[in-house]
Amino acid sequence: MGSVTRKKTLSVIALSAMIGLLLLPIVVAIPALASGGGEPAAGAPPAEAAQKEGTAKVEKARDVYYKTEGIVSGAPAPKTADNAQFYPRYNFESRVLLWFANQQHLYYGSFVLAVPIFCMVIEFIGVVTKDKAMAKKYDQLAYDFIKISLTAYSLTAILGGILIFTFLTLYPAFFGYLSSIFRPVMHIYALMFVAESGTLYIYYYAWDKMKEGLMKWLHLSMSVVLNVIGTLLMFLANSWIGFMMSPAGVDEQGRYLGNIWHVIHTALWNPLNVHRILGNMAFGGGVVAAYAAYRFLSAKNDEERAHYDWMGYIAMALGVAFLIPLPFAGYWLMREVYAYRQQMGITLMGGLLAWLFIIQATMIGILFLSSNYYLWQALGRMRGAERFQKWIKYFVFILVCGFLIFITPHTIVMTPAELKAMGGQQHPVLGNYGVMSAKNGGINVIITTTVLSFIWYMRGNRVPAVSWSKFGNIFMGVFFFFAYVNIIWLAIYGYYIPANVRVGLSVPQVATTLSCLFFMTALNVVMMKGAKQLGPIEWGKISVRSQYALIMLATAFTWMMGLMGYIRSSVRLFWHVNEIMRDNSPWAYTHTVGFGANMISFNVLFFWISIMFVFWLGTLGAKKAPVEAKVPVPGRAPEPAVGH
Amino acid sequence: MILTNPLFWFALLGLGVVVLVVGKKMGLLNNTMFAVGVSVVIAVAYFHIVDHYLMDMQGLDYWYLFRK
């Protein structure tokens, strides 16, 4: 007994030491960060400053965003020209090469940041689940998740290297400037990457050794460390794009003013962080769901099919859980963009890039329609869920109405004859829907309906048994009804009030949708305690179409990420760093929508071909799963979970 | 106008909750008419409060059209 305790203590000390060593470089680097980086940020100090060193004259300048005064600590942003010095090139558009490298790195980066979070959640569920068989199944699922991300992690690192080389080769002046501004945190980023790699490998390879008792908790806590590092890495990367869009911490010439926090904490940093966390999670869920769908479709027996059906469902549910708040985070980001530079917002949503937002709306609609379709198909694996089938056509009607309003453009490109035939730029009826007031109503109706689909799915094979179930059902129905009424009312009301008041209506609309999500889901969970089972969930007995819906979901996520990245990047127009460093390359123009769409599609195709390779690699190591014995589940064999 | 006063909607919400508690004691919870009535009062009052305060927090007047 004493020996076991001693072993555990030693293991804990060893693990703590290992994590401590991994994090040590970051801790060591913190004083440099706190002092604003120590060394001047942008290369050598300005010539003037060097000359006047003897007189110790300090030049001060005003921060372009914070409007505070700071000591000039760096060189101004380079004034580039269209030549080989600033823009060395191959016989190809450099921007397209960079776009490709950046997008692929981002896809894999998002994936490997999201999957460990899922892994942590599922492993935690496994640890706290009292049912031993289920606990092992959750553990196996978490292991399956991390196994996929491990190969992807190596690819992420390789793509990161390719991205840096692309920057250095094709945009040396810009990259030099950016890395000089972020110099105090550049090495922290690199060291955190090392820390994340180390933690990930220990986490993966120690899975078998740390599967019981206290060691399991330690293993789980390692996933927390892993995710904290991963999230911080992402925040740092976001600070670069935030700086490029809404620079801060520099003066009008782009000279660093000695406060690295100002450089990181730009106007758009926080909305970008929130949007990217949610987006990564939704994307990660989608990719894992697609992996499960692929394994389901290629499964050789019922047991495998049941496992991957369950895995697909869990991944989809996690992905959609983050997809639901995603439009709200996007809305916040857009509001902040408008608040930062109104012109930037207009370029995005009412000008040059507005049509890309119509495509985005279409993709969002596809995501929600696919999710709902999957849930309706999934009802088919539950006995007793037939009672919901007759309502699906009404759901389809509501979703399609919301979708059509959501994708209606404000104006469309027309020939003079078409313009004359329609009587103006806007259609006399449909033109009314091409405004934000209607679109906000449309998307909130779609999301509320998705919440309702989820609640019905949770009730699929169960009937509430609480004494107040009738009241609960009626209350839920009435609450949803008035939520729809409120959303539509606010959408209509927006047409009758001035724009400066109307813009605020989106907030109560969002709150209405979120009220349905949180309150009604909570009410449903309470009502479902001790619910009467109408029949088992027959995992694996789901239509093949549902699996294609999962693949569709994942592809739509990927495409939309590519699109939104392009929109976000394009809004800078001819600036490398907005209003600070001008892009004087021959490619400082906005591509046509068609070219952009083709490029995004190419990126999506490349990502999916490469991730298929990763999936295939995952199948090669399938026999090395940590659960030695097959765990019998009470009841039917192909039944990985008794609940949802 | 009383409808534009958030206290009215709070009072209505409070009334709905009180009636719900009383109804529960009287065993009326599973009475359809009672359940619909109470649910409507609570839901309508709740969404009005949400609309009012979330506009108010942004410095905007939810009742703009009604006041004009």
Contacts between the chains, C-beta under 8 A, distances in Angstrom:
chain1	res1	chain2	res2	distance
A	467	B	29	7.8
A	467	B	30	7.9
A	468	B	24	7.5
A	468	B	29	4.8
A	468	B	30	6.8
A	469	B	30	7.9
A	470	B	29	7.3
A	470	B	30	4.1
A	470	B	32	7.4
A	470	B	35	6.4
A	471	B	29	4.3
A	471	B	30	6.0
A	471	B	35	4.5
A	471	B	39	7.9
A	474	B	32	6.9
A	474	B	35	4.1
A	474	B	36	5.8
A	474	B	39	5.6
A	475	B	35	6.8
A	475	B	38	7.8
A	475	B	39	4.4
A	475	B	42	7.6
A	475	B	43	8.0
A	477	B	39	7.8
A	478	B	36	6.6
A	478	B	39	3.7
A	478	B	40	5.7
A	478	B	43	5.3
A	479	B	39	6.9
A	479	B	43	5.0
A	481	B	43	7.7
A	482	B	40	7.5
A	482	B	43	4.1
A	482	B	44	6.1
A	482	B	47	5.7
A	483	B	43	7.8
A	483	B	47	7.2
A	485	B	47	7.9
A	486	B	47	4.4
A	486	B	50	7.7
A	486	B	51	7.0
A	490	B	51	7.0
A	493	B	65	7.1
A	496	B	65	5.5
A	497	B	64	5.1
A	497	B	65	5.5
A	498	B	64	7.7
A	500	B	60	7.7
A	501	B	55	7.9
A	501	B	60	5.2
A	501	B	61	6.7
A	501	B	64	5.0
A	504	B	54	7.7
A	504	B	55	5.2
A	504	B	58	4.5
A	504	B	60	4.1
A	505	B	55	7.3
A	507	B	54	4.6
A	507	B	55	7.2
A	507	B	57	7.7
A	507	B	58	6.4
A	508	B	50	5.3
A	508	B	51	4.4
A	508	B	54	4.3
A	508	B	55	6.5
A	508	B	62	7.6
A	511	B	50	5.1
A	511	B	54	5.4
A	512	B	47	6.4
A	512	B	50	6.4
A	515	B	46	7.6
A	515	B	50	6.9
